[in-house]
Amino acid sequence: MSSIVIISGSPSRNSSSEHVLHFLGQLIEKEGYLVTHISVKDISAEVLFSGLYDNEEIQKISKDIQQASGIIVGSPVYKGAYTGVLKALIDLMPQDVLKNKPVLPIMTGGSPAHLLAIEYTLKPVLTTLKGICLKGIYLLDKQIDKKIYENPITDDELYKRIKKQLYYFVDSVNKTEKDIPVLTQIDS
């Protein structure tokens, strides 16, 4: 079974980004993929901020990412960019950890003014890790209802865009992996 790794760069306990990432994970699991969620909150600060590249936990995360068929990376916008804690995790990864993998970047923010943060901050660092970045999705916090787990997206047009980007992501994964199941649930 092919796997997708979803990485959350949010340090917040009640994160809009993480709600969206879990929702995307549910949609992908319906397609028959094995989904692994990695959150920066689950990694000790000592490991992240001490540069412990050879830490067992970091090595496992790197291996999971390298063995995955595709990656989704999400972060809230902090000070016009992705979170510093996500950067700390990225800095511990091998330089080519995303090599030839489809990567779907996701960012959430409180203002439309940060719409380009995905283009100018997150995508460049993912490309540096040799990932094949898709267009990505920027969501406003007001378009996400954190009380609804099954589908936290409150805007119908945004929901359609998310489904379209997820379709492109799965299609890209299918092109790089021959034995992946055909789409069934995302189209409906």
Backbone torsions as a table, in degrees:
resi	resn	phi	psi	omega
1	MET	NA	134.7	179.0
2	SER	-77.0	151.8	-176.4
3	SER	-124.0	151.6	175.6
4	ILE	-121.8	133.2	175.4
5	VAL	-105.6	130.4	177.3
6	ILE	-112.4	122.5	-177.2
7	ILE	-111.2	122.7	176.4
8	SER	-101.7	125.0	178.5
9	GLY	-98.0	15.2	-177.8
10	SER	-90.9	127.5	176.0
11	PRO	-85.1	-4.8	-175.6
12	SER	-78.2	143.3	178.3
13	ARG	-71.6	-35.6	-179.3
14	ASN	-116.6	74.1	-169.2
15	SER	-94.2	128.9	173.1
16	SER	-61.6	-43.4	179.6
17	SER	-57.4	-46.2	-177.2
18	GLU	-67.1	-35.9	175.9
19	HIS	-60.1	-45.6	179.5
20	VAL	-63.8	-43.6	-179.3
21	LEU	-62.9	-39.8	177.3
22	HIS	-66.1	-37.5	176.5
23	PHE	-62.6	-45.9	177.3
24	LEU	-61.2	-39.4	177.1
25	GLY	-59.9	-40.5	178.1
26	GLN	-62.3	-44.3	179.5
27	LEU	-62.1	-41.6	-179.0
28	ILE	-69.5	-38.5	177.0
29	GLU	-60.7	-34.2	177.4
30	LYS	-62.9	-22.3	178.5
31	GLU	-86.5	-0.7	176.5
32	GLY	97.0	9.4	178.8
33	TYR	-87.7	150.5	170.5
34	LEU	-87.4	123.3	-177.1
35	VAL	-111.1	130.1	175.6
36	THR	-116.0	125.4	177.4
37	HIS	-98.3	131.7	174.7
38	ILE	-122.6	127.3	178.4
39	SER	-120.9	138.8	177.4
40	VAL	-61.2	-23.6	178.6
41	LYS	-66.3	-22.8	-176.7
42	ASP	-88.1	-1.0	-179.2
43	ILE	-109.7	133.2	-176.3
44	SER	-64.4	144.3	179.0
45	ALA	-59.4	-36.0	179.7
46	GLU	-59.7	-43.6	179.5
47	VAL	-66.1	-47.6	-176.1
48	LEU	-64.4	-42.4	-170.9
49	PHE	-102.1	6.2	175.9
50	SER	-108.0	3.1	178.0
51	GLY	66.5	38.1	-176.8
52	LEU	-85.0	73.6	-178.2
53	TYR	-57.2	-37.0	-174.8
54	ASP	-90.2	9.4	177.0
55	ASN	-61.1	139.9	-177.2
56	GLU	-57.9	-41.7	-179.8
57	GLU	-65.1	-42.7	178.3
58	ILE	-65.5	-40.9	178.0
59	GLN	-61.9	-39.8	178.8
60	LYS	-66.6	-43.5	178.3
61	ILE	-61.5	-45.2	177.9
62	SER	-58.6	-44.2	-179.8
63	LYS	-64.9	-43.6	178.3
64	ASP	-59.4	-42.9	179.7
65	ILE	-65.5	-45.4	-178.7
66	GLN	-65.2	-29.7	-179.3
67	GLN	-87.6	-10.9	-177.9
68	ALA	-74.1	156.2	177.3
69	SER	-85.7	-23.4	179.5
70	GLY	-161.2	160.7	-175.2
71	ILE	-132.1	138.3	169.6
72	ILE	-117.1	128.5	-179.7
73	VAL	-121.8	125.9	-179.8
74	GLY	-126.8	147.7	179.2
75	SER	-156.2	146.0	167.0
76	PRO	-74.1	160.5	174.3
77	VAL	-85.2	121.3	174.2
78	TYR	-120.9	121.1	178.3
79	LYS	53.3	40.2	175.5
80	GLY	81.1	8.3	-177.7
81	ALA	-148.5	-177.6	173.7
82	TYR	-70.6	168.4	-174.9
83	THR	-70.4	151.2	177.0
84	GLY	-64.8	-33.5	-179.7
85	VAL	-69.9	-32.8	173.8
86	LEU	-65.9	-41.3	177.3
87	LYS	-61.9	-38.0	178.1
88	ALA	-61.7	-41.0	177.3
89	LEU	-66.6	-46.6	180.0
90	ILE	-58.1	-39.1	-179.8
91	ASP	-63.1	-21.7	180.0
92	LEU	-89.9	-5.8	-178.0
93	MET	-87.0	153.5	173.4
94	PRO	-59.5	150.1	-175.1
95	GLN	-58.2	-29.1	-178.1
96	ASP	-114.3	30.6	-174.2
97	VAL	-59.9	-26.3	-178.9
98	LEU	-103.2	14.4	-172.3
99	LYS	-49.7	121.9	176.4
100	ASN	59.5	22.6	179.3
101	LYS	-103.8	135.6	171.3
102	PRO	-63.7	134.0	-179.3
103	VAL	-129.2	126.1	177.4
104	LEU	-106.1	108.2	178.9
105	PRO	-84.1	138.6	179.7
106	ILE	-130.0	133.0	173.8
107	MET	-135.6	146.5	175.5
108	THR	-121.9	148.8	179.2
109	GLY	-158.4	165.9	-177.5
110	GLY	-85.6	-9.4	-173.4
111	SER	-142.8	144.1	173.8
112	PRO	-64.5	-15.4	-179.7
113	ALA	-62.9	-20.3	-178.6
114	HIS	-98.9	13.2	-178.1
115	LEU	-52.6	-38.5	-176.6
116	LEU	-82.6	-1.4	177.9
117	ALA	-58.8	-33.8	179.7
118	ILE	-65.4	-39.1	-177.7
119	GLU	-75.4	-38.1	-171.1
120	TYR	-100.7	-9.5	179.3
121	THR	-124.3	-55.9	-173.6
122	LEU	-74.1	-49.4	-178.2
123	LYS	-59.8	-42.0	178.6
124	PRO	-60.0	-40.8	-179.4
125	VAL	-70.3	-34.6	177.8
126	LEU	-69.4	-35.3	176.5
127	THR	-67.7	-36.4	176.7
128	THR	-60.2	-31.4	177.9
129	LEU	-84.6	11.5	174.9
130	LYS	75.6	18.4	177.3
131	GLY	-76.9	154.8	175.3
132	ILE	-98.8	97.3	-173.3
133	CYS	-79.3	132.0	171.6
134	LEU	-86.3	179.6	-176.3
135	LYS	-55.4	-46.9	180.0
136	GLY	92.8	172.1	-176.3
137	ILE	-136.7	131.2	172.4
138	TYR	-112.1	127.5	-179.1
139	LEU	-120.7	140.9	173.4
140	LEU	-83.8	144.5	179.1
141	ASP	-55.3	-35.8	-178.4
142	LYS	-69.9	-11.6	177.7
143	GLN	-92.0	4.7	-176.1
144	ILE	-124.4	124.7	175.7
145	ASP	-102.7	105.6	-175.5
146	LYS	-71.9	-6.7	177.8
147	LYS	-85.3	-15.5	-178.4
148	ILE	-106.2	114.8	-175.6
149	TYR	-82.8	-40.5	-172.6
150	GLU	-66.7	-42.1	174.8
151	ASN	-149.3	92.8	-176.6
152	PRO	-77.5	-1.3	-176.5
153	ILE	-81.5	120.7	-175.3
154	THR	-96.7	-11.5	-177.2
155	ASP	-104.6	120.7	-176.0
156	ASP	-62.7	-41.8	179.4
157	GLU	-64.7	-41.0	177.2
158	LEU	-63.4	-41.4	178.5
159	TYR	-59.0	-42.3	178.0
160	LYS	-63.4	-42.0	178.0
161	ARG	-63.2	-40.1	178.5
162	ILE	-62.5	-46.3	179.1
163	LYS	-61.2	-39.1	179.5
164	LYS	-65.4	-46.6	178.9
165	GLN	-64.9	-36.9	177.7
166	LEU	-66.8	-37.1	175.4
167	TYR	-61.3	-46.6	178.5
168	TYR	-61.7	-39.5	178.6
169	PHE	-61.8	-51.0	-179.0
170	VAL	-63.9	-38.0	177.1
171	ASP	-62.2	-41.6	177.4
172	SER	-63.9	-40.7	176.9
173	VAL	-62.6	-42.9	179.7
174	ASN	-60.8	-33.8	-179.8
175	LYS	-73.1	-24.1	179.4
176	THR	-96.5	-16.3	179.1
177	GLU	-126.8	122.1	-175.3
178	LYS	-76.8	-26.3	-172.1
179	ASP	-102.6	30.5	-178.0
180	ILE	-94.8	142.4	-178.2
181	PRO	-62.1	153.1	179.0
182	VAL	-76.6	147.9	178.6
183	LEU	-59.8	137.5	174.5
184	THR	-134.4	-49.7	-172.5
185	GLN	-84.5	-33.6	-173.0
186	ILE	-66.9	-34.8	-179.1
187	ASP	-68.2	-27.4	-173.4
188	SER	-78.6	NA	NA
